[in-house]
Amino acid sequence: MNLEKIFHLKENNTNVKTEVLAGITTFMTMAYILAVNPNILAETGMDHGAVFTATALAAFIGTLCMAIFANYPFALAPGMGLNAYFAYTVVIGMGYSWEVALAAVFVEGVIFLILSLLNVREAIFNAIPFNLKQAVSVGIGLFIAFIGLQNAKIVIGSSTLLSLFSLEDYNSSLQAAAGESFQAATMHDVGLTVLLAIIGIIITGILVVKNIKGNILWGILITWILGIICQLTGIYVPNAELGCYSLLPDFSQGVSIPSLSPIFAHFSLKGIPVMEFFVIVFAFLFVDLFDTLGTLIGVSSKAGMLDENGSLPRVKGALLADAVATTVGAVLGTSTTTTFVESASGVAEGGRTGLTAVTTAILFGLALFLSPIFLAIPSFATAPALVIVGFYMLGSVKEMDFQNPAEGIPAFICIGAMSFFYSISEGISMGVISYVLLNALTGRGKKVSPVMYILAVLFILKYILM
């Protein structure tokens, strides 16, 4: 196989060794999704093992598509924030089945595919004010970090709505829910997992500060290994009733790949109004569109890939890869697949072509045979990853303009609504509506694009009709 002819290595000032090392680096920085995504989507009732398989396959297919369609060193996988919206907003918050959420992801992927082919995405992208684009990223970052703290039980419900974990408050909430027959938590089960999660956040933070390659993945693995040590020494005692399972990988079934059958192509529109379904689809589409474009432009600018006009050549192919990956991922049984900002780590190592992406894709394919390891990683070990990813996404706040209230207030509402209302879509809706109203009612209506007016009307109708 003539890799030079396929990937144009010399033209991009790179070589096979550099590209392969860059691909390995990219995989190391984003492999945490193989542990995090199954944990998040399993909260909806989806099969944990099947979601792992779907996650690895979606990453494998999507990243290969990026190499084939665009010859770029970018990797794809089910996206953080989008999986949280899938699980905690659509399913747990709105009460719809995960089959409905998968149907929405599939429709979003098809629409994104059409938009990519027709070059409509630039018009939509340009219609949304810069501040709101950044606010969506910041809001999702806070939302993800909050979910991480909740999953680790560092933050729990209390008489003040939320509070820091304590065994007394946690057991009181368990007793209120289950009555006198409740199983009390101790420092040998739930209490210890909270402590390990806090230690994990500190360890991951140190790795980030030290700029260690694959810091998030290493943070997960170190936290998990500490838990295993605690289990082997009797400090941690598994208690399935409290959701504290054994931390040791189960190789009793060998290295077989978990079946996709429990979730493969399980779509449903049962019990959801048409208008609300399309609001959900739009939220998926909105976040995916801006997340993808923002990642592509941000990473490619660091690599010097943008042309003299600041545009990214072959961006249509990159967006097409993203759309195909989302559509295929929905059929496989996972939330929206998108371009990962962690691709920047491979670019920093010198990756410049699709060979980097092919290397990353192959590693995701090989990870399928390590399912017992990834499926044994508990939520307290993946919580640090959620907190640190939230930190990275929060960085967009420095680009925002808060000096102009007409720009800053809607952005603030967008950010706050996502966390306070526990919903990414509510944040987007309220951000768009408040932006249009504030500007239209203060004589600045001409600066608002027609597309924004249309979106605001649709969101207002959603609140009136639902």
BELKAJO-V288819 format. One record per residue. N is the residue number from 1. RES is the residue in three letters. OMEGA is omega in radians with two decimals (none if undefined). NEAR is the number of other C-alpha atoms within 12 Angstrom. D_LAST is the distance of its C-alpha to the last C-alpha in Angstrom with 1 decimal. Layout:
BEGIN
<<N,RES,OMEGA,NEAR,D_LAST> <N,RES,OMEGA,NEAR,D_LAST>>
END
This chain:
BEGIN
<<1,MET,-3.13,6,57.1> <2,ASN,-3.09,10,57.6> <3,LEU,3.12,21,55.0> <4,GLU,-3.10,20,56.3> <5,LYS,-3.09,15,55.7> <6,ILE,-2.98,20,52.2> <7,PHE,3.11,31,50.9> <8,HIS,-3.05,23,53.3> <9,LEU,-3.11,28,54.2> <10,LYS,3.13,17,57.1> <11,GLU,-3.13,13,55.2> <12,ASN,3.08,25,52.6> <13,ASN,3.13,19,55.4> <14,THR,3.11,27,54.7> <15,ASN,-3.05,25,56.2> <16,VAL,-3.11,28,55.4> <17,LYS,-3.13,19,56.1> <18,THR,-3.10,27,53.9> <19,GLU,-3.13,39,51.0> <20,VAL,3.11,33,51.3> <21,LEU,3.11,31,51.4> <22,ALA,3.12,39,48.4> <23,GLY,3.10,45,46.5> <24,ILE,3.13,36,47.5> <25,THR,3.12,36,46.4> <26,THR,3.13,46,43.0> <27,PHE,-3.12,48,42.6> <28,MET,-3.08,35,43.8> <29,THR,-3.09,36,41.3> <30,MET,-3.14,45,38.2> <31,ALA,3.11,48,39.3> <32,TYR,-3.12,45,37.4> <33,ILE,3.13,48,34.2> <34,LEU,3.08,49,36.0> <35,ALA,-3.04,44,35.8> <36,VAL,-3.05,48,32.6> <37,ASN,3.08,51,30.2> <38,PRO,3.13,41,31.1> <39,ASN,-3.12,40,30.8> <40,ILE,-3.07,46,27.2> <41,LEU,3.09,47,25.9> <42,ALA,3.11,33,27.9> <43,GLU,3.14,29,25.5> <44,THR,-3.07,35,22.9> <45,GLY,3.11,23,25.6> <46,MET,-3.13,33,27.1> <47,ASP,-3.04,28,30.9> <48,HIS,-3.13,36,32.5> <49,GLY,3.14,37,35.5> <50,ALA,3.12,33,33.6> <51,VAL,3.07,47,31.4> <52,PHE,-3.14,51,34.6> <53,THR,3.13,43,36.1> <54,ALA,3.14,49,33.0> <55,THR,-3.12,56,33.0> <56,ALA,-3.13,49,36.7> <57,LEU,3.12,42,36.6> <58,ALA,3.10,46,33.7> <59,ALA,3.14,53,35.7> <60,PHE,-3.10,39,38.9> <61,ILE,-3.11,39,37.5> <62,GLY,-3.12,48,35.5> <63,THR,3.05,52,38.5> <64,LEU,3.11,40,40.9> <65,CYS,3.12,39,38.8> <66,MET,3.13,44,39.0> <67,ALA,-3.06,39,42.8> <68,ILE,-3.04,29,43.1> <69,PHE,-2.99,32,40.8> <70,ALA,-3.10,34,41.6> <71,ASN,3.09,37,44.6> <72,TYR,-3.09,47,42.9> <73,PRO,-3.08,56,43.3> <74,PHE,-3.13,60,39.6> <75,ALA,-3.12,61,38.2> <76,LEU,3.06,53,34.7> <77,ALA,3.05,56,32.9> <78,PRO,-2.94,54,29.4> <79,GLY,2.99,49,28.2> <80,MET,-3.07,53,27.7> <81,GLY,3.09,50,24.4> <82,LEU,3.07,50,22.8> <83,ASN,3.09,46,23.9> <84,ALA,3.09,48,22.5> <85,TYR,3.11,48,19.0> <86,PHE,-3.01,49,19.4> <87,ALA,-2.94,40,20.5> <88,TYR,3.11,37,19.2> <89,THR,-3.04,36,15.7> <90,VAL,-3.05,40,14.6> <91,VAL,-3.07,31,16.7> <92,ILE,-3.11,23,17.6> <93,GLY,-3.09,23,14.7> <94,MET,3.09,29,11.7> <95,GLY,3.12,19,14.0> <96,TYR,-3.14,29,14.4> <97,SER,3.11,30,18.0> <98,TRP,3.08,43,20.3> <99,GLU,3.07,36,20.9> <100,VAL,3.13,37,17.3> <101,ALA,3.10,52,17.9> <102,LEU,3.10,46,21.3> <103,ALA,3.12,41,20.0> <104,ALA,3.11,44,17.9> <105,VAL,3.13,53,21.1> <106,PHE,3.13,41,23.1> <107,VAL,3.09,36,21.1> <108,GLU,3.13,41,21.2> <109,GLY,3.12,38,24.9> <110,VAL,3.12,29,25.5> <111,ILE,3.13,32,23.7> <112,PHE,3.10,42,25.7> <113,LEU,3.13,31,28.8> <114,ILE,3.13,22,28.4> <115,LEU,3.14,25,27.8> <116,SER,-3.13,31,30.9> <117,LEU,-3.08,22,33.0> <118,LEU,3.13,15,32.0> <119,ASN,-3.13,19,32.4> <120,VAL,-2.98,19,29.0> <121,ARG,3.11,29,28.2> <122,GLU,-3.12,21,30.6> <123,ALA,3.13,18,28.7> <124,ILE,-3.12,27,25.3> <125,PHE,-3.09,27,27.3> <126,ASN,-3.11,21,29.2> <127,ALA,-3.09,26,26.2> <128,ILE,-3.14,37,24.8> <129,PRO,-3.10,31,26.9> <130,PHE,-3.11,27,29.3> <131,ASN,-3.13,36,28.2> <132,LEU,3.09,44,24.6> <133,LYS,3.14,42,26.0> <134,GLN,-3.12,36,28.1> <135,ALA,3.11,47,25.4> <136,VAL,3.13,51,23.4> <137,SER,-3.14,46,26.6> <138,VAL,-3.12,41,27.4> <139,GLY,3.12,45,24.0> <140,ILE,3.10,48,24.1> <141,GLY,3.11,37,27.6> <142,LEU,-3.13,40,26.9> <143,PHE,-3.13,44,24.0> <144,ILE,3.13,43,26.5> <145,ALA,3.12,36,29.3> <146,PHE,3.11,36,27.2> <147,ILE,3.10,44,26.4> <148,GLY,3.13,39,30.2> <149,LEU,3.09,37,31.1> <150,GLN,-3.13,31,28.8> <151,ASN,3.12,35,30.1> <152,ALA,-3.11,39,33.6> <153,LYS,3.01,37,32.8> <154,ILE,3.03,37,34.4> <155,VAL,-3.14,27,31.3> <156,ILE,3.06,29,30.2> <157,GLY,3.14,24,28.1> <158,SER,3.14,20,30.2> <159,SER,3.09,12,30.4> <160,THR,-3.07,10,29.7> <161,LEU,3.11,12,26.5> <162,LEU,3.07,20,28.5> <163,SER,3.07,20,32.2> <164,LEU,-3.09,23,34.9> <165,PHE,2.89,31,36.0> <166,SER,-3.12,25,38.6> <167,LEU,-3.12,29,39.7> <168,GLU,-3.14,21,39.6> <169,ASP,-3.12,27,36.0> <170,TYR,3.13,32,35.0> <171,ASN,3.09,28,36.9> <172,SER,3.13,23,35.5> <173,SER,3.08,26,31.9> <174,LEU,-3.13,23,33.2> <175,GLN,3.12,18,35.0> <176,ALA,-3.12,17,32.0> <177,ALA,-3.01,14,30.0> <178,ALA,-3.11,15,32.9> <179,GLY,-3.06,13,35.3> <180,GLU,-3.09,13,39.0> <181,SER,-3.06,12,39.3> <182,PHE,3.09,17,37.6> <183,GLN,-3.09,23,39.4> <184,ALA,3.07,26,40.4> <185,ALA,3.12,33,40.1> <186,THR,3.09,25,43.4> <187,MET,3.09,26,44.7> <188,HIS,3.09,25,45.8> <189,ASP,-3.08,33,42.3> <190,VAL,-3.11,39,39.1> <191,GLY,-3.13,32,41.1> <192,LEU,3.14,35,43.1> <193,THR,3.08,46,40.2> <194,VAL,3.13,41,38.7> <195,LEU,3.13,33,42.2> <196,LEU,3.12,41,42.5> <197,ALA,3.11,42,39.1> <198,ILE,3.09,34,40.3> <199,ILE,3.14,27,43.6> <200,GLY,3.11,41,41.8> <201,ILE,3.12,39,39.9> <202,ILE,-3.14,25,43.3> <203,ILE,-3.14,30,45.0> <204,THR,3.09,37,42.5> <205,GLY,3.11,28,42.6> <206,ILE,-3.14,19,46.4> <207,LEU,3.10,25,46.2> <208,VAL,3.14,25,43.9> <209,VAL,3.13,14,46.3> <210,LYS,3.12,12,49.2> <211,ASN,3.11,15,47.4> <212,ILE,3.13,20,48.1> <213,LYS,-3.13,29,46.9> <214,GLY,-3.03,30,44.2> <215,ASN,-3.12,36,43.6> <216,ILE,3.11,45,40.1> <217,LEU,3.11,41,41.4> <218,TRP,3.10,31,44.6> <219,GLY,3.10,42,42.6> <220,ILE,-3.07,48,40.8> <221,LEU,3.14,38,44.0> <222,ILE,3.12,29,46.1> <223,THR,3.13,38,43.6> <224,TRP,-3.14,38,43.5> <225,ILE,3.07,26,47.3> <226,LEU,3.09,30,47.7> <227,GLY,3.12,40,45.5> <228,ILE,3.10,29,47.8> <229,ILE,3.12,19,50.9> <230,CYS,3.13,25,49.5> <231,GLN,-3.12,24,48.9> <232,LEU,3.14,16,52.3> <233,THR,3.09,12,54.0> <234,GLY,3.12,16,52.1> <235,ILE,3.07,21,50.2> <236,TYR,3.14,31,46.9> <237,VAL,3.13,29,46.5> <238,PRO,3.11,29,43.7> <239,ASN,-3.04,23,41.6> <240,ALA,-3.13,14,39.0> <241,GLU,-3.14,17,37.5> <242,LEU,-3.14,24,36.4> <243,GLY,3.12,22,35.4> <244,CYS,-3.04,30,38.7> <245,TYR,3.07,26,40.2> <246,SER,-3.10,27,43.5> <247,LEU,-3.10,35,43.7> <248,LEU,3.12,25,46.4> <249,PRO,-3.14,22,45.6> <250,ASP,-3.14,19,46.0> <251,PHE,-3.10,17,48.4> <252,SER,3.11,9,49.3> <253,GLN,-3.12,13,47.7> <254,GLY,-3.12,14,49.4> <255,VAL,3.14,19,47.5> <256,SER,-3.13,20,45.5> <257,ILE,3.13,28,42.2> <258,PRO,-3.09,30,39.2> <259,SER,3.07,21,37.8> <260,LEU,-2.96,29,34.6> <261,SER,-3.14,20,34.2> <262,PRO,-3.06,26,31.6> <263,ILE,-3.03,37,29.0> <264,PHE,3.08,27,30.5> <265,ALA,3.11,25,28.2> <266,HIS,3.14,27,25.9> <267,PHE,3.09,24,22.8> <268,SER,3.03,21,20.0> <269,LEU,-3.06,23,16.7> <270,LYS,3.00,17,16.5> <271,GLY,-3.13,15,13.4> <272,ILE,3.09,24,10.9> <273,PRO,-3.08,17,8.8> <274,VAL,-3.09,17,10.8> <275,MET,-3.11,20,8.6> <276,GLU,3.11,28,7.6> <277,PHE,-3.11,31,11.3> <278,PHE,3.01,28,12.6> <279,VAL,3.10,34,11.0> <280,ILE,3.11,40,12.9> <281,VAL,-3.12,35,15.8> <282,PHE,3.13,31,16.0> <283,ALA,3.06,38,16.2> <284,PHE,-3.09,46,18.9> <285,LEU,-3.11,43,20.6> <286,PHE,-3.09,39,20.5> <287,VAL,-3.13,47,22.1> <288,ASP,-3.11,46,24.5> <289,LEU,-3.07,45,25.6> <290,PHE,3.10,36,26.5> <291,ASP,-3.13,39,27.8> <292,THR,-3.13,45,30.1> <293,LEU,3.13,35,31.3> <294,GLY,3.13,30,31.9> <295,THR,-3.13,34,33.8> <296,LEU,-3.11,44,35.9> <297,ILE,-3.11,31,36.9> <298,GLY,-3.10,28,37.6> <299,VAL,-3.10,32,39.7> <300,SER,3.10,36,41.4> <301,SER,3.10,24,42.4> <302,LYS,-3.11,24,44.1> <303,ALA,-3.13,28,46.0> <304,GLY,-3.10,23,47.1> <305,MET,-3.11,28,45.4> <306,LEU,3.13,19,43.9> <307,ASP,-3.08,15,45.9> <308,GLU,3.12,10,47.5> <309,ASN,-3.13,9,44.3> <310,GLY,-3.14,16,42.2> <311,SER,3.13,19,40.6> <312,LEU,3.10,28,40.5> <313,PRO,3.11,23,42.6> <314,ARG,3.13,24,41.1> <315,VAL,3.12,33,37.6> <316,LYS,3.12,31,36.3> <317,GLY,3.13,28,37.9> <318,ALA,3.12,43,36.4> <319,LEU,3.10,50,32.9> <320,LEU,3.09,38,33.6> <321,ALA,3.12,44,34.7> <322,ASP,-3.12,56,31.5> <323,ALA,3.12,46,29.4> <324,VAL,-3.13,43,31.7> <325,ALA,3.11,48,31.7> <326,THR,-3.12,51,27.8> <327,THR,3.13,37,27.8> <328,VAL,3.13,39,30.8> <329,GLY,3.12,47,29.5> <330,ALA,3.09,44,26.3> <331,VAL,3.12,36,28.6> <332,LEU,3.09,38,30.9> <333,GLY,3.09,50,28.0> <334,THR,3.14,60,27.2> <335,SER,-3.00,57,24.6> <336,THR,3.07,58,25.1> <337,THR,-3.05,56,28.8> <338,THR,3.13,56,29.8> <339,THR,-3.05,50,32.9> <340,PHE,3.11,46,34.1> <341,VAL,3.09,36,35.4> <342,GLU,3.05,43,38.1> <343,SER,3.13,47,39.7> <344,ALA,-3.14,38,41.3> <345,SER,3.10,36,43.6> <346,GLY,3.09,42,45.1> <347,VAL,3.12,41,45.5> <348,ALA,3.11,28,47.3> <349,GLU,3.08,27,49.7> <350,GLY,3.13,33,50.5> <351,GLY,-3.09,46,48.2> <352,ARG,-3.06,45,47.9> <353,THR,3.14,46,47.4> <354,GLY,3.10,43,45.6> <355,LEU,3.04,46,48.3> <356,THR,-3.14,47,46.7> <357,ALA,3.12,50,43.4> <358,VAL,3.11,44,45.3> <359,THR,3.11,37,47.0> <360,THR,-3.13,49,43.6> <361,ALA,3.14,41,42.3> <362,ILE,3.14,28,45.4> <363,LEU,3.06,33,45.0> <364,PHE,3.09,40,41.4> <365,GLY,3.11,30,42.9> <366,LEU,-3.13,22,45.6> <367,ALA,3.11,34,43.2> <368,LEU,-3.09,35,42.0> <369,PHE,3.12,24,45.3> <370,LEU,-3.06,30,44.7> <371,SER,3.14,35,41.7> <372,PRO,-3.14,28,43.3> <373,ILE,-3.09,29,43.7> <374,PHE,-3.10,42,40.2> <375,LEU,3.12,41,38.6> <376,ALA,-3.11,34,40.7> <377,ILE,-3.04,41,39.4> <378,PRO,-3.10,43,37.4> <379,SER,3.13,45,34.3> <380,PHE,3.11,49,36.5> <381,ALA,3.11,48,38.5> <382,THR,3.12,50,35.5> <383,ALA,3.09,50,34.0> <384,PRO,3.12,50,36.6> <385,ALA,3.14,53,35.5> <386,LEU,-3.13,48,31.8> <387,VAL,-3.11,41,33.2> <388,ILE,3.06,39,35.6> <389,VAL,3.07,43,33.1> <390,GLY,3.09,33,30.9> <391,PHE,3.14,29,34.1> <392,TYR,-3.09,27,34.7> <393,MET,3.14,35,31.2> <394,LEU,-3.11,26,31.5> <395,GLY,3.14,21,34.5> <396,SER,-3.09,30,32.5> <397,VAL,-3.11,29,32.2> <398,LYS,3.13,15,35.8> <399,GLU,-3.00,20,34.9> <400,MET,3.14,28,32.3> <401,ASP,3.10,23,33.2> <402,PHE,3.12,20,32.5> <403,GLN,3.10,12,35.2> <404,ASN,-3.08,16,33.0> <405,PRO,-3.13,19,30.2> <406,ALA,3.08,31,28.1> <407,GLU,-3.03,33,28.2> <408,GLY,-3.08,29,28.3> <409,ILE,3.10,30,25.6> <410,PRO,3.11,37,22.7> <411,ALA,3.11,44,24.4> <412,PHE,3.11,35,24.7> <413,ILE,3.12,34,21.1> <414,CYS,-3.12,40,20.2> <415,ILE,-3.09,42,22.8> <416,GLY,-3.08,29,22.0> <417,ALA,-3.12,31,18.3> <418,MET,-3.12,38,19.0> <419,SER,-3.06,33,21.4> <420,PHE,3.14,22,20.2> <421,PHE,3.07,24,16.6> <422,TYR,-3.05,33,18.0> <423,SER,3.08,39,15.9> <424,ILE,-3.10,48,17.4> <425,SER,3.10,45,14.2> <426,GLU,3.11,37,13.2> <427,GLY,3.12,41,16.8> <428,ILE,-3.12,46,16.8> <429,SER,-3.07,39,13.7> <430,MET,3.08,37,15.2> <431,GLY,-3.13,41,18.6> <432,VAL,-3.11,47,18.0> <433,ILE,-3.10,35,16.3> <434,SER,3.12,36,19.0> <435,TYR,-3.12,41,21.7> <436,VAL,-3.11,39,21.0> <437,LEU,-3.11,26,20.7> <438,LEU,-3.12,27,23.8> <439,ASN,-3.12,27,25.9> <440,ALA,-3.06,21,24.9> <441,LEU,3.13,15,25.5> <442,THR,3.06,16,28.8> <443,GLY,3.14,13,30.5> <444,ARG,-3.04,16,29.9> <445,GLY,-3.09,18,27.4> <446,LYS,-3.12,14,30.0> <447,LYS,-3.13,21,30.0> <448,VAL,-3.09,31,26.3> <449,SER,3.10,24,26.1> <450,PRO,3.14,19,24.3> <451,VAL,3.12,20,22.4> <452,MET,3.09,33,21.0> <453,TYR,3.14,25,19.9> <454,ILE,3.13,19,18.1> <455,LEU,-3.14,31,16.3> <456,ALA,3.12,29,15.4> <457,VAL,3.14,22,14.0> <458,LEU,3.14,24,11.9> <459,PHE,3.10,32,10.6> <460,ILE,3.09,24,10.0> <461,LEU,3.12,17,8.1> <462,LYS,-3.13,24,5.7> <463,TYR,-3.14,17,5.5> <464,ILE,-3.00,11,5.8> <465,LEU,-3.06,13,3.8> <466,MET,none,16,0.0>>
END
